[in-house]
Amino acid sequence: MEHGVQAIRLVSSDDLAAALGFAAPNDAFRGFCRALGITPVRRNPNFYDPKLVRARLDQAQGLQVSIDRSCDETDLVEARRARRAAQ
């Protein structure tokens, strides 16, 4: 289990705001995120899932999202759904 916890990466609101060109995670930043459907991690408004951020930015730009399932990094939600479907 320890390896799984180390593999989880989140982006802080400060880092994401700076990466998107905002001075700080202020109301303008939060409004921008809300308009694109970028939501913070549940129960912690200061951290974001980088996969969700990338998917929403790609979607906003009209890019086709092609998810490569052959990579070593598996989606935890998909893995859980597969386990539940197998039961």
Rosetta blueprint (number, residue, H / E / L):
1 M L
2 E H
3 H H
4 G H
5 V H
6 Q H
7 A H
8 I L
9 R L
10 L L
11 V E
12 S E
13 S H
14 D H
15 D H
16 L H
17 A H
18 A H
19 A H
20 L L
21 G L
22 F L
23 A L
24 A L
25 P L
26 N L
27 D H
28 A H
29 F H
30 R H
31 G H
32 F H
33 C H
34 R H
35 A H
36 L H
37 G L
38 I L
39 T L
40 P E
41 V E
42 R L
43 R L
44 N E
45 P E
46 N E
47 F E
48 Y E
49 D L
50 P H
51 K H
52 L H
53 V H
54 R H
55 A H
56 R H
57 L H
58 D H
59 Q H
60 A H
61 Q L
62 G L
63 L L
64 Q L
65 V L
66 S L
67 I L
68 D L
69 R L
70 S L
71 C L
72 D L
73 E L
74 T L
75 D L
76 L H
77 V H
78 E H
79 A H
80 R H
81 R H
82 A H
83 R H
84 R H
85 A H
86 A H
87 Q L
